[in-house]
Amino acid sequence: MRKIALVPALAAAFALAPFVSALADDAAVPAETPAAASAEKTSTPAGWTDDFEAAKKQASQEGKDLFVVFSGSDWCGWCVRLEEEVFSKNGFTEKISETFVPVFIDSPQDKSRLSALAKKQNPELVDRYRIQGYPTVLLLDAEGNVFAQTGYAAGGPEKYLKAVAEMQENGKNSPEYRARKAVAAVPANDARRAEKLDAVLAPLSPEAQLANVEYVEEVLAADPDGKRGFRAKYPYFTTVIPLENRFRKELSDISRAAVAEIRKANLKPDDAKSQQAALRIFTKVFADNGAALSALQEEIRNARKVFPEDSLGAKRLQELDKQISLVFERIRQQQESDASAE
């Protein structure tokens, strides 16, 4: 699950204005180093395929699973390292191919590195499997159901192969995978599809439900007003996630308003006094809009009471509460700093 990062969210708002971009440097994620241009016609490694459907068919025929790598071959530094340290080593492709069909799904900046099929297929797969970081390595069965996920790992090919073998063995016994198999077997045109999906998903833990999020969302969409009784069974999705989204939107809206005020001030780029002035404006806009964040924080605290103390929902709501408190603490610190400088 993607988490809300408070410091990058605030830093990103500063970075929108040239004169305060330096303030975000410490919190920003470093840009990854582009890889050297490949001499090959496509970025797909030798012995791998970029044809997902053909790979599924091959896996079914050969009794194998799919080893699917989502990469950014010409811009993602960790992808380059994984290729150099693991995938390109002698024997890795042969060894992984004993139990998997290796598939390379690339999202390069240079689209000439892709086959005609991959140019259309790869963005669709990124959306389907909700890829949010690179490299992402998914272990799938021949039907395309995920049973394990990993990414970059140091230690070389032997260590990586051992870890993958363990994930292959354990992943298919996980409740997440068993649930995915069960819901994937429900026909799309089944008149009772929502009820059947709910019967599988409702008893699962929030963690297992999140691993099958697209099916949970389908169940919730079939019960928009709660009258069918589905929505009450998924409190993490009906309570926690909406509060997360509201928090993200509040930060975004206030940040945009702050940047608009900073631009109106017509401050000089790269001037130290202008940067301090921009920071004061930014802080003031956040302080002026504190009521909305305070109200949201109160809702979060009330919602937390509904969840068991050690549950995922309670922990996530506690994290949101702390992040809002951190916003107010940063505002207070900046206001004190401004007052002492006057």
C-alpha positions in Angstrom: 0.0 0.0 0.0 1.3 3.4 -0.9 1.8 5.6 2.2 1.3 9.3 2.5 4.7 10.9 3.0 4.3 14.2 4.8 7.7 15.8 4.3 7.8 15.1 0.5 4.3 16.4 0.1 5.2 19.7 1.7 8.5 19.8 0.0 6.9 19.3 -3.4 4.8 22.3 -2.9 7.9 24.4 -2.2 9.5 22.9 -5.3 6.8 24.3 -7.5 8.3 27.8 -7.0 11.8 28.2 -8.3 12.9 30.5 -5.5 12.2 27.9 -2.8 13.2 24.7 -4.6 16.4 24.4 -2.5 14.2 24.0 0.6 12.9 20.7 -0.8 16.3 19.2 -1.6 16.7 17.3 1.7 13.3 15.7 1.5 13.0 15.0 -2.2 13.7 11.5 -3.6 16.9 11.6 -5.7 16.5 11.2 -9.4 17.7 7.8 -10.6 20.7 7.6 -12.9 19.8 6.8 -16.5 21.2 3.5 -17.9 23.5 3.5 -20.8 21.7 3.1 -24.2 21.2 -0.5 -25.1 22.8 -1.9 -28.2 19.9 -4.3 -28.6 16.9 -3.6 -30.8 14.7 -4.0 -27.7 15.4 -3.9 -24.0 14.1 -7.5 -23.4 17.0 -9.7 -22.2 18.0 -12.7 -24.2 16.0 -15.7 -23.2 13.1 -13.6 -21.9 9.9 -12.6 -23.6 7.9 -9.3 -23.7 4.7 -11.1 -24.8 2.6 -11.6 -21.7 -0.2 -13.6 -23.2 2.2 -15.9 -25.0 4.1 -16.4 -21.8 0.9 -17.4 -20.0 0.1 -19.9 -22.7 3.7 -21.3 -22.5 3.5 -21.5 -18.7 0.2 -23.4 -18.9 1.6 -25.8 -21.4 4.8 -26.4 -19.5 3.4 -26.4 -15.9 5.3 -23.3 -14.9 4.7 -20.0 -13.3 5.5 -16.5 -14.6 8.5 -14.4 -13.4 7.5 -10.9 -14.4 9.8 -8.0 -14.1 8.5 -4.4 -14.4 11.4 -2.2 -15.2 12.5 1.2 -16.3 15.5 0.1 -18.2 16.9 3.5 -19.3 16.1 5.7 -16.3 15.7 3.5 -13.1 19.0 3.0 -11.3 17.8 0.2 -9.1 16.4 -1.6 -12.2 19.9 -1.3 -13.8 21.5 -2.7 -10.7 19.1 -5.6 -10.6 19.9 -6.4 -14.2 23.6 -6.1 -13.8 23.9 -7.9 -10.4 21.4 -10.6 -10.9 19.6 -11.1 -14.2 22.6 -10.8 -16.5 24.8 -13.2 -14.6 25.7 -16.5 -16.2 23.1 -19.1 -15.5 20.3 -17.0 -14.0 18.0 -17.0 -17.0 18.5 -20.8 -17.5 17.9 -21.5 -13.8 14.8 -19.3 -13.4 13.4 -20.8 -16.6 13.3 -24.3 -15.0 10.2 -23.3 -13.0 9.2 -20.0 -14.5 8.6 -18.3 -17.9 10.7 -15.0 -17.5 8.8 -11.9 -18.8 10.2 -8.4 -19.1 7.7 -5.6 -19.0 9.7 -2.4 -19.6 8.6 1.3 -19.2 11.5 3.1 -20.7 11.7 6.8 -21.6 13.0 5.8 -25.0 10.0 3.9 -26.5 12.1 2.7 -29.4 13.4 0.1 -27.0 10.0 -1.6 -27.1 8.5 -3.9 -29.6 5.3 -2.9 -31.2 3.4 -5.3 -29.0 5.0 -4.0 -25.8 4.2 -0.4 -26.6 0.5 -1.1 -26.3 0.7 -4.0 -23.8 3.0 -2.7 -21.1 1.1 0.4 -19.9 -2.0 -1.8 -19.7 -0.1 -4.3 -17.5 1.3 -1.6 -15.3 -2.3 -0.4 -14.7 -3.7 -3.9 -14.3 -1.2 -4.9 -11.6 -1.1 -1.4 -10.0 2.7 -1.0 -10.3 3.8 2.0 -8.3 7.5 1.5 -8.0 10.4 0.1 -10.1 11.7 -2.5 -10.2 8.7 -4.6 -9.2 9.0 -8.4 -9.7 5.7 -10.3 -9.6 5.4 -14.1 -9.4 2.2 -15.2 -11.2 0.5 -18.4 -11.9 -0.2 -19.3 -15.5 -3.6 -17.6 -15.3 -1.9 -14.3 -14.3 -2.8 -14.4 -10.5 -0.2 -12.8 -8.2 1.1 -15.0 -5.4 4.3 -13.1 -4.5 6.1 -9.9 -5.1 9.6 -8.6 -4.7 12.0 -6.1 -6.3 15.7 -5.3 -6.0 17.7 -7.4 -3.5 21.4 -7.4 -3.0 23.4 -10.6 -2.8 23.7 -11.9 -6.4 21.9 -14.5 -8.5 22.1 -17.5 -6.1 20.6 -15.6 -3.2 17.9 -14.2 -5.4 17.0 -17.5 -6.9 16.8 -19.0 -3.4 14.5 -16.3 -2.2 12.3 -16.7 -5.3 12.0 -20.4 -4.8 10.9 -19.8 -1.2 8.3 -17.2 -2.3 7.0 -19.7 -5.0 6.5 -22.4 -2.4 5.0 -20.1 0.3 3.1 -17.8 -1.9 0.6 -20.3 -3.2 -0.3 -21.3 0.3 -1.1 -17.7 1.3 -4.7 -16.6 2.0 -4.2 -13.8 -0.4 -3.5 -16.1 -3.3 -6.2 -18.6 -2.4 -8.7 -15.7 -2.3 -7.5 -14.4 -5.6 -7.9 -17.8 -7.2 -11.4 -18.1 -5.9 -12.6 -14.7 -7.0 -10.9 -15.0 -10.3 -12.9 -18.1 -11.0 -16.2 -16.2 -10.7 -17.5 -15.5 -14.2 -17.7 -11.8 -15.1 -21.3 -12.3 -16.3 -22.5 -14.2 -13.2 -25.7 -12.5 -11.9 -24.6 -13.2 -8.4 -21.0 -12.1 -8.9 -20.9 -9.5 -6.2 -22.4 -11.9 -3.6 -19.8 -14.6 -4.5 -16.9 -12.2 -4.4 -18.1 -10.9 -1.0 -18.4 -14.5 0.3 -14.7 -15.0 -0.4 -13.3 -11.5 0.5 -15.3 -10.5 3.6 -13.8 -13.1 6.0 -10.2 -12.1 5.0 -7.9 -9.8 7.0 -7.5 -6.2 5.8 -4.0 -7.1 4.5 -5.4 -10.0 2.4 -8.3 -7.7 1.2 -5.8 -5.1 0.1 -4.0 -7.7 -1.9 -7.3 -8.2 -3.8 -8.2 -4.6 -3.8 -9.7 -4.5 -7.3 -12.2 -7.2 -6.3 -13.1 -5.5 -3.1 -13.7 -2.2 -5.0 -16.0 -4.2 -7.3 -18.0 -5.4 -4.3 -18.3 -1.9 -2.9 -19.4 -0.5 -6.2 -22.2 -3.0 -6.2 -23.5 -1.6 -2.9 -23.2 2.2 -3.2 -25.7 3.0 -0.5 -24.9 0.1 1.8 -28.4 -1.5 1.5 -27.0 -4.8 0.3 -24.9 -5.1 3.4 -21.5 -5.4 1.7 -20.0 -2.1 2.7 -20.2 -2.7 6.5 -17.9 -5.7 6.1 -15.0 -3.6 4.7 -14.3 -0.9 7.3 -10.7 -0.4 6.1 -11.9 0.5 2.6 -15.0 2.5 3.7 -13.3 4.5 6.5 -9.5 4.4 6.5 -8.9 4.8 2.8 -11.3 7.8 2.4 -9.7 9.5 5.3 -6.3 8.9 3.7 -7.5 10.4 0.5 -9.0 13.4 2.3 -5.7 14.1 4.1 -3.8 13.9 0.8 -6.3 16.3 -0.8 -6.2 18.8 2.1 -2.4 18.9 1.9 -2.5 19.3 -1.9 -5.2 22.0 -1.8 -3.4 24.1 0.9 0.0 23.6 -0.8 -1.5 24.9 -4.1 -3.0 27.9 -2.4 0.3 28.6 -0.7 2.2 28.5 -4.0 -0.3 30.8 -5.6 0.3 33.4 -2.8 4.0 33.0 -3.2 3.8 33.7 -6.9 1.7 36.8 -6.3 4.4 38.2 -4.1 6.7 38.4 -7.1 9.8 37.4 -5.2 13.2 37.1 -6.7 14.6 33.6 -7.5 17.7 32.4 -5.7 17.5 35.3 -3.2 17.9 34.3 0.5 15.5 36.9 1.7 12.9 35.9 -0.9 13.2 32.3 0.2 12.5 33.2 3.8 9.6 35.4 2.7 8.2 32.5 0.6 8.6 30.2 3.6 6.6 32.7 5.8 3.9 32.9 3.2 3.7 29.2 3.0 3.5 28.8 6.7 0.8 31.5 7.0 -1.4 29.8 4.4 -1.1 26.5 6.2 -1.9 28.2 9.6 -4.9 30.0 8.1 -6.3 26.7 6.8 -5.6 24.8 10.0 -9.3 24.5 10.9 -9.9 22.0 8.1 -6.9 19.9 9.2 -8.1 20.0 12.8 -11.5 18.8 11.9 -10.1 16.0 9.8 -7.8 15.0 12.7 -10.8 14.9 15.0 -12.6 12.6 12.6 -9.5 10.3 12.4 -9.3 10.1 16.1 -13.0 9.2 16.4 -12.7 6.6 13.6 -9.8 5.0 15.3 -12.0 4.1 18.3 -13.9 1.7 16.1 -10.9 -0.4 15.2 -9.2 -3.0 17.5 -6.0 -1.5 18.9 -3.6 -3.7 17.1 -5.5 -3.8 13.8 -4.2 -2.4 10.5 -6.9 0.2 10.5 -6.0 1.5 14.0 -2.3 1.7 13.1 -2.9 3.5 9.9 -5.3 6.0 11.5 -2.7 6.6 14.3 -0.1 7.3 11.6 -2.4 9.9 9.9 -3.0 11.5 13.3 0.7 11.8 13.9 1.3 13.3 10.4 -1.3 16.0 11.0 0.2 16.8 14.4 3.6 17.1 12.6 2.1 19.6 10.2 0.9 21.8 13.2 4.3 21.4 14.9 6.1 22.6 11.9 3.8 25.6 11.6 4.4 26.4 15.3 8.2 26.1 14.9 8.2 28.4 11.9 6.0 31.0 13.6 8.3 31.0 16.6 11.3 31.4 14.3 9.7 34.3 12.5 8.8 36.0 15.7 12.3 35.7 17.1 13.7 37.1 13.8 11.6 40.3 14.0 
